[in-house]
Amino acid sequence: MTLKLGVHWFRQDLRLAHNPSLEILAGRVDQIIPIYIFDPKQPIGSTSKWWLEQSLNCLSNDIEKRNGKLNIFEGDPLDIISSLISDKTIECFYWNRLYDSYSIIRDKKIKSSLKSNNINCKTFNGYLLNEPWEIKNKSGSFFKVFTPYWRHCNDIIRNKKFDKKTIKIKLFNSIIKNSKNIQKLKLTNKKLNWTNKIQNSWSPGESNAQLQLEEFIKNKANNYSIGRDRPDQNLTSKLSPYLHFGEISPMFIYSQVSLSKKINSQNKEKFLAEIGWRDFSYNLLYHYPDMTKNPIQNKFNKFPWLKDNKNLKKWQKGLTGVPIVDAGMRQLYETGWMHNRVRMIVGSFLTKNLLLHWKLGEEWFFDTLVDADIGSNSAGWQWISGCGADASPYFRIFNPILQGQKFDPKGEYVKKYVPELKNVTYKFIHNPWEMPEENQKNSSCKIGKDYPNPIVDLKETRNRALSAFKTIS
Ligand SMILES: Cc1cc2nc3c(=O)[nH]c(=O)nc-3n(C[C@H](O)[C@H](O)[C@H](O)COP(=O)(O)OP(=O)(O)OC[C@H]3O[C@@H](n4cnc5c(N)ncnc54)[C@H](O)[C@@H]3O)c2cc1C
């Protein structure tokens, strides 16, 4: 008797549990061939490559524990899949959907090629709480503002059934011709010690994602609504890279947090709304497919951005002379992650005080974040620079001194990442250039020598940004 074989194509769903495509396929075929294709045309940042390598190792080990074999390929997915299905025993080909325009166009072609070869091809939602096309306002259009979007989504999600039990999956355990070893993908360069530091900060993989969620629910979630704005306190979930690579399901997170008796309703609502922001970003990306390149508001095509490579480099390296900005940029470079409040502060500084194009920030984040995500990153940058779907740029010129004093009151976050300032008293920690000579001496920090003067005047550049906005309003 011939076995009925199906392929599950892993993409940004590097997990075995709560994986809709895998679970439904398991009910339809005798054995599943798990495959991953590294598509060189799909954009991926340097830090994400490190995470991907680790994550594929974890997935491959988890599959081996279940007597299966993850087959890894590199190249054009259409060619690879066409060659795979030339083996006539494959009957079904399933995957979980992606929502960026490159993937949508590519996947449509693959789906139609599979169908014309009489292969049962089905796709599922394993990445979001709701499909972007499902959520419509009263006039039948999509939402451009988060609050009404989320109110509407929440009603839908509450009525969705989420089945938490894991399904038994029978996996195919042979190596397929042309499949590769993970190391052969050459995702990381062992000589670069940049990722060594990042390695100390993270443990990728599905089981670590589960632990991260458990730890968050047990020890942090009940302080989330206040703590989420404090970079000096470790009170956010740090689930973003796990969510990006699909090592954990957003529906599973939603259901675990909603059902938890350890978290009060205020904290639950706040946290679930942040998961909602992730969906909202994909709602925008789906409806504005070129928002990774172009501003949602067309008038920003005429915005008088400056060109200043020197200032850009100083921002990237955390040498702007503005402590909270430098701490954030160094946290990013050292750990591959930055606290959300600080992402907004450094984003406002780049696009408003330095008047540099938001794409420059978006590209640097995309290359250096472990959670670099085409939807959340471009939505975040468009939001902070004021060219996104819901605009109020005048309110978003953050004052980095006041932000620092409010959200890092003792300067502990700054001191952790900017050790030059470790002896500076909290009175001057966010504005060290105002320290009298005596204090500079006592804190062994001569401004202009041990730590730079601010590269721009904050007040002047705020006014310059406001005038620039007037030119396009
Ligand atoms: C300029 C800018 C760029 C950003 N780039 C990215 C990015 O590339 N990838 C990314 O995942 N997030 C991005 N964010 C959103 C946010 O900063 C991170 O998701 C968050 O800091 C991750 O930390 P956490 O997991 O501890 O978050 P938590 O506070 O624990 O939130 C839980 C989850 O909700 C989601 N989330 C939270 N805030 C947001 C938000 N504002 N937008 C979208 N999703 C959110 C994330 O998936 C996060 O893991 C960006 C924000 C800004 C302002």
The ligand as a MOL file (V3000), in Angstrom:
LIG
                    3D

  0  0  0     0  0            999 V3000
M  V30 BEGIN CTAB
M  V30 COUNTS 53 58 0 0 0
M  V30 BEGIN ATOM
M  V30 1 C 10.3150 52.6570 15.1540 0
M  V30 2 C 9.7850 51.3230 15.6320 0
M  V30 3 C 10.1890 50.1520 15.0010 0
M  V30 4 C 9.6920 48.9130 15.4310 0
M  V30 5 N 10.1060 47.7640 14.7890 0
M  V30 6 C 9.6000 46.5630 15.1600 0
M  V30 7 C 9.9960 45.3610 14.5020 0
M  V30 8 O 10.7710 45.3620 13.5470 0
M  V30 9 N 9.4880 44.1840 14.9580 0
M  V30 10 C 8.5990 44.1220 16.0100 0
M  V30 11 O 8.1750 43.0220 16.3900 0
M  V30 12 N 8.2080 45.2470 16.6230 0
M  V30 13 C 8.6720 46.4600 16.2520 0
M  V30 14 N 8.2760 47.5900 16.9140 0
M  V30 15 C 7.2240 47.4890 17.9460 0
M  V30 16 C 7.7120 47.2660 19.3920 0
M  V30 17 O 8.7160 48.1860 19.7150 0
M  V30 18 C 8.2170 45.8500 19.6690 0
M  V30 19 O 7.2850 44.9030 19.1860 0
M  V30 20 C 8.4020 45.6010 21.1720 0
M  V30 21 O 9.3150 46.5320 21.7010 0
M  V30 22 C 8.9080 44.1910 21.3800 0
M  V30 23 O 9.1960 43.9690 22.7390 0
M  V30 24 P 8.3160 42.9780 23.6050 0
M  V30 25 O 8.1460 41.6870 22.8990 0
M  V30 26 O 8.9100 42.9370 24.9620 0
M  V30 27 O 6.9260 43.7460 23.6150 0
M  V30 28 P 5.6740 43.6380 24.5850 0
M  V30 29 O 5.4560 44.9960 25.1470 0
M  V30 30 O 5.7910 42.5210 25.5310 0
M  V30 31 O 4.4690 43.3720 23.5670 0
M  V30 32 C 4.0450 42.0590 23.2090 0
M  V30 33 C 4.0760 41.8920 21.7090 0
M  V30 34 O 3.1950 42.8010 21.0830 0
M  V30 35 C 3.7410 43.2340 19.8300 0
M  V30 36 N 3.9230 44.6880 19.8760 0
M  V30 37 C 4.1410 45.4530 20.9710 0
M  V30 38 N 4.1980 46.7530 20.6250 0
M  V30 39 C 4.0280 46.8070 19.2920 0
M  V30 40 C 3.9850 47.8650 18.3320 0
M  V30 41 N 4.0960 49.1520 18.6820 0
M  V30 42 N 3.8180 47.5480 17.0190 0
M  V30 43 C 3.6720 46.2620 16.6260 0
M  V30 44 N 3.6840 45.2200 17.4940 0
M  V30 45 C 3.8690 45.4870 18.7920 0
M  V30 46 C 5.0640 42.5280 19.6560 0
M  V30 47 O 4.8620 41.3850 18.8640 0
M  V30 48 C 5.4290 42.1620 21.0790 0
M  V30 49 O 6.2620 41.0500 21.1760 0
M  V30 50 C 8.7610 48.8510 16.5100 0
M  V30 51 C 8.3750 50.0410 17.1380 0
M  V30 52 C 8.8760 51.2560 16.7060 0
M  V30 53 C 8.4330 52.5220 17.4060 0
M  V30 END ATOM
M  V30 BEGIN BOND
M  V30 1 1 1 2
M  V30 2 1 2 3
M  V30 3 2 2 52
M  V30 4 2 3 4
M  V30 5 1 4 5
M  V30 6 1 4 50
M  V30 7 2 5 6
M  V30 8 1 6 7
M  V30 9 1 6 13
M  V30 10 2 7 8
M  V30 11 1 7 9
M  V30 12 1 9 10
M  V30 13 2 10 11
M  V30 14 1 10 12
M  V30 15 2 12 13
M  V30 16 1 13 14
M  V30 17 1 14 15
M  V30 18 1 14 50
M  V30 19 1 15 16
M  V30 20 1 16 17
M  V30 21 1 16 18
M  V30 22 1 18 19
M  V30 23 1 18 20
M  V30 24 1 20 21
M  V30 25 1 20 22
M  V30 26 1 22 23
M  V30 27 1 23 24
M  V30 28 2 24 25
M  V30 29 1 24 26
M  V30 30 1 24 27
M  V30 31 1 27 28
M  V30 32 2 28 29
M  V30 33 1 28 30
M  V30 34 1 28 31
M  V30 35 1 31 32
M  V30 36 1 32 33
M  V30 37 1 33 34
M  V30 38 1 33 48
M  V30 39 1 34 35
M  V30 40 1 35 36
M  V30 41 1 35 46
M  V30 42 1 36 37
M  V30 43 1 36 45
M  V30 44 2 37 38
M  V30 45 1 38 39
M  V30 46 1 39 40
M  V30 47 2 39 45
M  V30 48 1 40 41
M  V30 49 2 40 42
M  V30 50 1 42 43
M  V30 51 2 43 44
M  V30 52 1 44 45
M  V30 53 1 46 47
M  V30 54 1 46 48
M  V30 55 1 48 49
M  V30 56 2 50 51
M  V30 57 1 51 52
M  V30 58 1 52 53
M  V30 END BOND
M  V30 END CTAB
M  END
